[in-house]
Amino acid sequence: MDFTAAFAAVDAHESELLDRLRKVIAVDTTVPPGENYDQVVDLVEPEFKQHGFTTTRVVIPPEKVAQIPLPLTGDRVNLVARLNNGKPPLSVYAHMDVVPIEEGWDFDPFGCEIKDGRVYGRGVADMKGTIASLLTALDIMEREGLEPVWDLNVLLCTDEEIGVYPGLYHLALEGYATSPMLCMEGSQDPVLRLGSNGSLDVTITVKGKSCHSGANYLGVNALEEAVPVMVELLALKAKVEERRSKLPLAPAPGAPSHLRPMFNLDIINSGVKSNIVPASCRLVINRRFIPEENVEDVKTEIQEAVDRGMEKSKALDVEVEFSQNYPSYYQSATHPGAQRLREALKLVQGYSDDDFVETGSGGSTDMAFIAQVLKTDEIATVGLGRQRESKAHGSNESVRIEDAKAHVKELIYYFCAPLN
């Protein structure tokens, strides 16, 4: 099938793609708190309807949202847009939330400013920019008379960046998600994902007794008495990070050859003033577990390390709370959807078969909920931008304009190339 005219139309309508990008990025969906999801839906829902999609707004029940241990406000409005023509189903996924803005930006994070052939904005790569790509692809397909070979089931979802109970998990449980799945997150590098680590947060609160610093013998210093616990946790970290998954990792400076667990002491809070002995010390660990590990075993070994530390500590008590953000999962690099993705990237980007790398990911994603609920590994992943240059989650997040157009072309091929 010849896509020459359609690809030329993408180039000719660059301004329309950039306009969509500006409108989507301008809506602040930073999570937490995760407000304004309804504004994104208000913006894009009419376009889906214009292309013949039926749409459904799915709001996450408050009691489900309450499972997420973060300060969230606003309705969790998800959009399901379906184009049903009696063809095989394909779910197409993007999340609407973005991570918070940190220091170091040289551009308005919500302004979609352009410089030297790049467009800058929070979420332009991860991953609201793909919503603009998708709508532009549908527009070009209609103009060029290209029919999708799938029944398209678009899922625009909430709260991926914080997990626990993201919108996609709810849609899967409620029957809105189908397999196979095209996940528009990741990059346009020649990478075929094989799965990813799960993510577990552990909050450890060591308790002491406050008193005047000038009479510290009257109290129990929770910060100091947390040290034996941290020593045991660091010993466990060394043991854990020797483990390896069967999944290889793409070559990168300092990276192991295979996916490994990760164990990070990330946050510590203790004390309110230097002349007060602290009564509590709060430590947050992030534990990334490989697909071969059982999350309950992971919890048990952390609890046992804390218990060993407490045997050497004078702390009065300790509390340990576990919060699983995402499961781990596997996805296939050989199912028909993954092979279709390979062909799309070869056609649009000029890659050869030898360029492709199959890799696991140390990050975590709500695709794990799809694998878990639908019991499938038929997930293909192609995002917008380049892993090493787009600075997803960083300051000055950006993508090449050429890559934004290329992503539209990749979607057109994926949607319209004949099925084998």
Secondary structure, DSSP 4 states (H G I P E B T S, - for coil): ---HHHHHHHHHTHHHHHHHHHHHHHS--BTTTT--HHHHHHHHHHHHHHTT-EEEEEEPPHHHHTTS-S---S--EEEEEEE-SSS-EEEEEEE--BPPP-S--SS-TTT-EEETTEEE-TTTTTTTHHHHHHHHHHHHHHHHTPPPSSEEEEEEES-TTT-SS-HHHHHHHTT---SSEEE--S-SSSEEEEEE-EEEEEEEEEE-B--BGGGGGGSB-HHHHHHHHHHHHHHHHHHHTT---SSB----TT--SB---EEEEEEEEE-S-TTB--SEEEEEEEEEE-TTS-HHHHHHHHHHHHHHHHHT---SEEEEEEEEEE--EE--SSSHHHHHHHHHHHHHH---GGG-EEEEESS--THHHHHHHHT---EEE--SS-TTTS-TTSTT-EEEHHHHHHHHHHHHHHHHSPP-
